[in-house]
Amino acid sequence: MAEGPAAGRRSDIVVAGAGIGGLVTALGLHAAGFSRVRVLEAAPEIHPLGVGLNILPHAIGELTDLGLYERLAEKAVETADFSLYHRTGGRIWREPRGLAAGYSWPQLSIHRGHLLQTLLDAVRERLGPRAVVTDARVTGCDQQPGGRVRITVEHRAAGTHSETTADLLVGADGLHSAVRAALHPDEGPPCTNGMIMWRGTTWAAPYLGGRSMVVLGDDQHKLVIYPIVPATATESRTLVNWVTGLPRTALAGGATDPATRTAEVLRHYGDWNVPWADIPYLIENATRILEYPMQDRDPLESWVHGRVVLLGDAAHPMYPVGSNGATQAVLDGRALAWHLDAHADDIDRGLAEFQAERRPAVTAIQAANRAMGPERAIDIVHRRAPGGFTDVHEVMAPEELAEISRTYNVTALLENAVRPDGTARYALGRPEREPVTK
């Protein structure tokens, strides 16, 4: 039996995971009038950790609609352009980004910790200080009669376990999602393409105007750099986020202490020389270098199982290509709230329409990222001209380069970042909107 509208708004919703997708979901549900929302987070304390992220304009539109743009922009860089370079220094491609590209909102390069803290503060302000429960790792779930979900929770720091029930469980608990594992117990570990990533942040002099995102490399090695904290009147340097990618077989292995890891990264990238940035300096002066395998998972046939739904990395983990990991998590959270708002009298229909809209689109992005998205232009150029080039158009036609960019931008749903009326795709009309002007 379908619920009445009032009953739908009173639905008890549990979100597993206080990451970007989970917190945006909670804020979106609150904006839609769902007042009984709890976020269960495995960590005993939530710390604003991590390195840099790029959030594409359509996701910035959703965060703006939630009233968060000004807070986020205080400590972020409005990305002006995106470029591809060969490792020998030749530029392959450049395109404007954000407002400069004609989108309705900027693209922001931002520290993950700043984004996460801003979302967390907003959830506690709007849903109450107890809306986010820490030391509460969701470990399992099963459907109950009457459309309820029973949820098992581990409190590791306390050494206890508990159970709770809800009308809906949202699994937003990341790449190693316990909710996904409960639904797909035989899936196994994440997939990998054999690539390893080193990531760091370094205070350094601005390069290429101070607002550029750059990928440079060849068909085996990549280096991505972009500023995430702008220079100011009192701090002439900018905080530069950088990430490398190369095959695991190229590694010496076992680099765990900071000095050894720095030396290992320098062994592969220390001789990279471009006139506009000091690559060795970025590596040598990083506050910390983190190491990750490049991982994703095969697409699922369904994100919805009864009254359990997956989103973000729990639903569709993808290679970190094209700035779509955090971006799509934001869009998932907003889309779920939008569809549940549209069908507040029928949660099951809201879940079905959320999945029907988002799953095919994001599955296409996962596939595009496995093909390395726009970065594959670097691979093509290197294979045709491994020693570099004087004029890239003698190696790769302008139309061929433009088509790679256009195809990926279409796949990434950037058409939703052009909104003549200034409203986000999933705007509910309830929160106050703050305009972003050129």
C-alpha positions as CSV (number, residue, x, y, z in Angstrom):
1,M,0.0,0.0,0.0
2,A,1.3,3.4,-0.9
3,E,2.0,5.8,1.9
4,G,0.1,9.1,2.2
5,P,2.2,12.3,1.6
6,A,2.5,13.1,5.3
7,A,3.6,9.6,6.1
8,G,6.2,9.8,3.3
9,R,7.7,12.9,4.9
10,R,7.8,11.1,8.2
11,S,9.8,8.3,6.8
12,D,12.7,7.2,8.9
13,I,15.9,7.3,6.7
14,V,19.3,6.0,7.7
15,V,22.4,7.0,5.6
16,A,25.4,4.8,6.0
17,G,28.6,6.9,5.6
18,A,29.4,10.5,6.4
19,G,31.4,11.1,3.3
20,I,30.6,13.5,0.5
21,G,27.7,11.5,-1.0
22,G,26.2,10.7,2.4
23,L,26.3,14.2,3.7
24,V,24.9,15.7,0.5
25,T,22.1,13.1,0.7
26,A,21.2,14.1,4.2
27,L,21.2,17.8,3.2
28,G,19.0,17.1,0.2
29,L,16.5,15.1,2.2
30,H,16.3,17.8,4.8
31,A,15.6,20.4,2.0
32,A,12.9,18.1,0.7
33,G,11.2,18.0,4.1
34,F,12.3,14.7,5.4
35,S,13.1,15.4,9.0
36,R,13.9,11.9,10.3
37,V,17.3,11.4,8.8
38,R,20.3,9.8,10.6
39,V,23.8,9.5,9.3
40,L,25.8,6.6,10.7
41,E,29.6,6.9,10.3
42,A,32.1,4.2,11.1
43,A,34.9,6.4,12.3
44,P,35.0,7.3,16.0
45,E,35.7,10.9,15.0
46,I,35.3,12.7,11.6
47,H,38.5,14.5,10.6
48,P,38.7,16.7,7.5
49,L,41.4,14.7,5.9
50,G,42.4,14.0,2.3
51,V,43.9,15.9,-0.6
52,G,42.4,17.7,-3.6
53,L,39.2,17.3,-5.6
54,N,37.7,18.9,-8.6
55,I,33.9,19.5,-8.5
56,L,32.4,20.1,-11.9
57,P,29.9,22.9,-12.5
58,H,26.7,20.9,-12.4
59,A,27.6,19.6,-9.0
60,I,28.6,23.1,-7.8
61,G,25.1,24.2,-9.0
62,E,23.6,21.6,-6.6
63,L,25.8,22.7,-3.7
64,T,24.9,26.3,-4.5
65,D,21.2,25.4,-4.3
66,L,21.9,24.0,-0.8
67,G,23.3,27.4,0.2
68,L,26.9,26.3,0.5
69,Y,28.7,28.1,-2.3
70,E,30.1,31.0,-0.4
71,R,31.5,28.7,2.4
72,L,33.1,26.4,-0.2
73,A,34.6,29.2,-2.3
74,E,36.3,30.9,0.6
75,K,39.1,28.2,0.5
76,A,38.9,26.9,-3.1
77,V,40.2,27.8,-6.5
78,E,37.8,28.6,-9.3
79,T,39.3,26.6,-12.1
80,A,39.8,28.6,-15.3
81,D,41.1,26.0,-17.8
82,F,42.2,22.4,-18.3
83,S,45.2,21.4,-20.3
84,L,46.9,18.2,-21.5
85,Y,50.7,18.3,-22.0
86,H,53.2,15.7,-23.2
87,R,55.9,14.9,-20.7
88,T,58.5,16.7,-22.8
89,G,56.6,20.0,-22.3
90,G,54.5,20.3,-25.5
91,R,50.9,21.3,-25.0
92,I,48.4,19.0,-26.6
93,W,45.0,20.5,-25.6
94,R,43.5,23.4,-23.7
95,E,39.9,24.2,-22.9
96,P,38.2,26.7,-20.6
97,R,36.4,25.5,-17.6
98,G,33.5,26.6,-15.4
99,L,32.1,30.1,-16.0
100,A,34.8,30.7,-18.7
101,A,33.3,27.7,-20.7
102,G,29.8,29.2,-20.6
103,Y,28.5,27.0,-17.7
104,S,26.1,28.4,-15.2
105,W,28.4,27.7,-12.2
106,P,32.2,27.6,-11.7
107,Q,34.3,24.5,-11.4
108,L,36.0,24.4,-8.0
109,S,39.3,22.8,-7.1
110,I,39.1,22.2,-3.4
111,H,40.7,20.4,-0.5
112,R,38.6,17.3,0.4
113,G,38.8,18.2,4.0
114,H,37.4,21.7,3.5
115,L,34.5,20.3,1.4
116,L,33.8,17.5,4.0
117,Q,33.9,19.9,7.0
118,T,31.6,22.4,5.2
119,L,29.0,19.6,4.5
120,L,29.3,18.2,8.0
121,D,28.8,21.6,9.7
122,A,25.7,22.2,7.5
123,V,24.2,18.8,8.4
124,R,24.7,19.5,12.1
125,E,23.3,23.0,11.8
126,R,20.2,21.9,9.8
127,L,19.4,18.4,11.0
128,G,20.7,18.8,14.6
129,P,23.9,18.1,16.4
130,R,23.0,14.4,16.8
131,A,22.1,13.8,13.2
132,V,25.6,12.3,12.5
133,V,26.4,9.3,14.8
134,T,30.1,8.3,14.9
135,D,31.6,5.0,15.8
136,A,28.6,3.4,14.0
137,R,29.6,1.2,11.1
138,V,26.7,-0.4,9.3
139,T,27.7,-4.0,8.8
140,G,24.5,-5.6,7.4
141,C,20.9,-5.2,6.5
142,D,17.8,-7.2,5.7
143,Q,14.3,-6.5,4.6
144,Q,11.5,-6.7,7.2
145,P,7.7,-7.0,6.8
146,G,5.9,-3.7,6.1
147,G,8.7,-2.2,4.1
148,R,11.2,-1.7,6.9
149,V,14.9,-2.5,6.9
150,R,16.7,-4.0,9.8
151,I,20.3,-2.6,10.1
152,T,23.1,-4.1,12.1
153,V,25.7,-1.6,13.4
154,E,29.1,-2.1,14.9
155,H,30.5,0.3,17.5
156,R,34.1,-0.7,17.3
157,A,35.6,1.9,19.7
158,A,32.9,0.9,22.3
159,G,33.3,-2.8,21.5
160,T,29.5,-3.3,21.1
161,H,26.9,-4.0,18.4
162,S,23.4,-2.8,18.0
163,E,20.4,-3.0,15.7
164,T,18.1,-0.3,14.3
165,T,15.3,-0.2,11.7
166,A,14.4,2.3,9.1
167,D,12.0,2.9,6.2
168,L,15.0,3.4,3.9
169,L,18.7,2.6,4.1
170,V,21.1,4.6,1.9
171,G,24.4,2.9,1.4
172,A,26.9,5.8,0.9
173,D,29.8,4.0,2.6
174,G,32.4,4.1,-0.2
175,L,34.6,1.8,-2.2
176,H,34.6,-0.9,0.5
177,S,30.9,-0.5,1.3
178,A,29.6,-2.9,3.9
179,V,26.0,-2.3,2.6
180,R,27.0,-3.3,-0.9
181,A,28.8,-6.4,0.5
182,A,25.6,-7.3,2.4
183,L,23.7,-7.2,-0.9
184,H,26.4,-8.8,-3.0
185,P,28.3,-11.1,-0.6
186,D,30.2,-12.9,-3.5
187,E,31.4,-9.9,-5.3
188,G,35.0,-9.9,-4.0
189,P,37.6,-7.2,-3.8
190,P,37.7,-4.1,-6.1
191,C,39.1,-4.3,-9.6
192,T,42.4,-2.7,-10.5
193,N,44.1,-1.8,-13.7
194,G,47.6,-2.4,-12.2
195,M,48.2,1.3,-11.8
196,I,49.5,2.9,-8.6
197,M,48.9,6.5,-7.6
198,W,51.0,8.8,-5.3
199,R,49.2,11.9,-4.1
200,G,50.4,15.0,-2.3
201,T,49.9,18.7,-1.7
202,T,52.6,21.3,-1.7
203,W,52.8,25.1,-1.1
204,A,54.4,26.5,-4.2
205,A,54.5,29.5,-6.5
206,P,51.4,29.8,-8.7
207,Y,51.8,28.5,-12.3
208,L,50.0,29.3,-15.5
209,G,48.0,32.1,-13.9
210,G,47.2,30.2,-10.7
211,R,43.9,28.6,-11.8
212,S,44.9,25.8,-14.2
213,M,44.3,22.1,-14.0
214,V,47.0,20.2,-16.0
215,V,47.6,16.6,-16.9
216,L,51.0,15.8,-18.4
217,G,52.7,12.5,-19.3
218,D,53.1,9.7,-21.8
219,D,51.3,6.4,-22.4
220,Q,52.6,4.9,-19.1
221,H,53.2,7.8,-16.7
222,K,50.8,10.6,-15.8
223,L,51.0,13.6,-13.5
224,V,48.0,15.7,-12.6
225,I,48.5,19.1,-10.9
226,Y,46.0,21.8,-9.8
227,P,45.9,24.5,-7.1
228,I,43.3,24.0,-4.4
229,V,43.9,27.0,-2.1
230,P,44.5,30.3,-3.9
231,A,47.3,32.7,-3.2
232,T,46.4,35.8,-1.1
233,A,47.7,39.2,-0.2
234,T,49.5,37.6,2.8
235,E,50.4,34.3,1.2
236,S,52.0,34.5,-2.3
237,R,52.1,30.7,-2.7
238,T,49.2,28.4,-3.6
239,L,48.5,24.9,-2.3
240,V,49.0,22.7,-5.2
241,N,47.5,19.2,-5.3
242,W,49.4,16.6,-7.4
243,V,48.8,13.0,-8.2
244,T,50.9,10.6,-10.2
245,G,49.9,7.4,-12.0
246,L,52.1,4.6,-13.3
247,P,52.1,0.8,-13.6
248,R,52.8,-1.1,-10.4
249,T,55.4,-3.1,-12.2
250,A,57.6,0.0,-12.4
251,L,57.8,0.3,-8.7
252,A,60.6,-0.8,-6.4
253,G,57.9,-1.5,-3.8
254,G,57.9,-1.3,0.0
255,A,58.2,2.5,0.2
256,T,56.3,3.4,3.4
257,D,58.4,5.9,5.4
258,P,58.2,9.5,4.1
259,A,61.8,9.8,3.0
260,T,61.8,6.5,1.1
261,R,58.5,7.3,-0.5
262,T,59.7,10.7,-1.6
263,A,62.8,9.2,-3.1
264,E,60.7,6.6,-4.9
265,V,58.4,9.2,-6.5
266,L,61.4,11.3,-7.5
267,R,63.0,8.3,-9.2
268,H,60.1,8.3,-11.6
269,Y,59.3,12.0,-11.9
270,G,62.3,13.9,-10.7
271,D,63.6,14.5,-14.2
272,W,60.3,15.9,-15.6
273,N,61.0,19.4,-16.8
274,V,58.4,21.9,-17.9
275,P,59.1,25.7,-17.9
276,W,56.0,26.7,-16.0
277,A,56.3,24.4,-12.9
278,D,59.0,22.9,-10.8
279,I,58.0,19.2,-10.7
280,P,60.8,18.0,-8.4
281,Y,60.1,20.8,-6.0
282,L,56.4,19.8,-5.7
283,I,57.5,16.2,-4.8
284,E,60.3,17.1,-2.5
285,N,58.3,19.6,-0.5
286,A,55.0,17.8,-0.1
287,T,53.6,17.8,3.4
288,R,52.8,14.1,3.0
289,I,52.8,11.6,0.1
290,L,49.9,9.1,0.1
291,E,49.8,5.9,-2.0
292,Y,46.8,4.3,-3.5
293,P,46.1,1.6,-6.1
294,M,43.8,2.7,-8.9
295,Q,40.6,0.8,-8.3
296,D,37.0,0.6,-9.3
297,R,34.3,-2.1,-9.4
298,D,32.3,-3.6,-12.2
299,P,28.9,-2.0,-12.7
300,L,25.9,-3.4,-10.9
301,E,22.7,-4.4,-12.6
302,S,20.7,-2.7,-9.8
303,W,21.5,-0.1,-7.0
304,V,18.1,-0.7,-5.4
305,H,17.2,-3.8,-3.3
306,G,13.9,-3.3,-1.6
307,R,14.3,-0.4,0.7
308,V,18.1,-0.3,0.4
309,V,19.7,2.0,-2.2
310,L,23.4,2.5,-3.0
311,L,25.0,5.7,-4.2
312,G,28.4,7.4,-4.7
313,D,31.4,5.1,-4.5
314,A,29.3,2.4,-2.9
315,A,27.3,2.2,-6.1
316,H,29.8,3.1,-8.8
317,P,33.4,3.5,-7.8
318,M,35.4,4.8,-10.7
319,Y,39.0,5.6,-11.7
320,P,39.9,9.2,-10.7
321,V,39.7,10.5,-14.2
322,G,37.8,13.6,-15.5
323,S,36.9,15.0,-12.0
324,N,33.8,12.7,-11.7
325,G,34.2,10.8,-8.5
326,A,33.1,13.4,-6.0
327,T,31.0,15.2,-8.6
328,Q,28.8,12.2,-9.3
329,A,28.4,11.5,-5.6
330,V,27.0,15.0,-5.1
331,L,24.7,14.5,-8.1
332,D,23.5,11.1,-6.7
333,G,22.7,12.6,-3.3
334,R,20.7,15.5,-4.8
335,A,19.0,13.2,-7.4
336,L,17.9,10.8,-4.7
337,A,16.3,13.5,-2.6
338,W,14.7,15.0,-5.7
339,H,13.0,11.7,-6.7
340,L,11.9,10.9,-3.2
341,D,10.5,14.4,-2.9
342,A,8.6,13.9,-6.2
343,H,7.1,10.6,-4.9
344,A,6.9,11.2,-1.2
345,D,3.8,9.0,-1.1
346,D,5.6,6.1,-2.7
347,I,9.3,5.5,-1.7
348,D,9.6,2.5,-3.9
349,R,8.6,4.5,-7.0
350,G,11.1,7.3,-6.0
351,L,13.9,4.8,-5.7
352,A,13.0,3.2,-9.1
353,E,13.0,6.5,-10.9
354,F,16.3,7.6,-9.2
355,Q,17.9,4.4,-10.4
356,A,16.4,4.6,-13.9
357,E,17.8,8.1,-14.3
358,R,21.2,7.8,-12.7
359,R,22.5,4.2,-13.1
360,P,22.8,4.1,-16.9
361,A,24.4,7.6,-17.0
362,V,27.0,6.9,-14.3
363,T,27.7,3.4,-15.7
364,A,28.7,5.1,-18.9
365,I,31.1,7.4,-17.0
366,Q,32.7,4.4,-15.3
367,A,33.4,2.9,-18.7
368,A,34.8,6.2,-20.0
369,N,37.1,6.4,-17.1
370,R,38.4,2.9,-17.6
371,A,39.4,4.2,-21.1
372,M,41.1,7.1,-19.3
373,G,38.6,9.7,-20.4
374,P,40.1,12.9,-21.9
375,E,43.6,11.8,-20.8
376,R,43.7,9.2,-23.6
377,A,44.7,12.0,-26.0
378,I,48.1,12.0,-24.2
379,D,48.5,8.3,-24.9
380,I,47.6,8.7,-28.6
381,V,50.0,11.6,-29.1
382,H,52.9,9.8,-27.3
383,R,52.5,6.7,-29.4
384,R,52.6,8.8,-32.6
385,A,55.4,11.1,-31.4
386,P,57.2,9.5,-28.4
387,G,60.0,12.1,-28.6
388,G,57.6,15.1,-28.4
389,F,56.5,17.5,-31.1
390,T,56.8,21.1,-32.3
391,D,53.2,21.4,-33.5
392,V,50.7,18.9,-32.0
393,H,48.4,19.3,-35.0
394,E,51.0,17.6,-37.1
395,V,50.5,14.6,-34.8
396,M,46.8,14.7,-34.0
397,A,44.2,16.7,-35.9
398,P,42.3,19.5,-34.0
399,E,39.0,17.8,-34.8
400,E,40.2,14.5,-33.3
401,L,41.3,16.3,-30.1
402,A,38.1,18.3,-29.8
403,E,36.0,15.1,-30.3
404,I,37.7,13.4,-27.4
405,S,36.9,16.3,-25.1
406,R,33.4,16.7,-26.4
407,T,32.5,13.1,-26.1
408,Y,33.7,12.9,-22.5
409,N,31.9,16.1,-21.5
410,V,28.7,14.7,-22.9
411,T,29.2,11.5,-21.0
412,A,29.8,13.4,-17.8
413,L,26.4,15.1,-18.2
414,L,27.8,18.6,-18.4
415,E,24.8,19.7,-20.4
416,N,23.1,19.9,-17.0
417,A,25.6,22.7,-16.1
418,V,23.9,25.1,-18.5
419,R,20.8,26.3,-16.8
420,P,19.5,29.6,-18.3
421,D,17.2,30.2,-15.3
422,G,20.1,29.7,-12.8
423,T,18.4,26.8,-11.0
424,A,20.2,23.5,-10.4
425,R,18.9,20.4,-12.1
426,Y,17.6,19.0,-8.8
427,A,16.5,22.2,-7.2
428,L,13.5,21.7,-4.9
429,G,12.6,25.3,-4.4
430,R,12.9,25.2,-0.7
431,P,16.4,26.3,0.3
432,E,17.5,29.8,-0.5
433,R,19.7,30.0,-3.5
434,E,22.7,32.1,-3.8
435,P,23.5,33.3,-7.4
436,V,27.0,32.9,-8.8
437,T,27.7,35.8,-11.2
438,K,30.4,36.1,-13.8
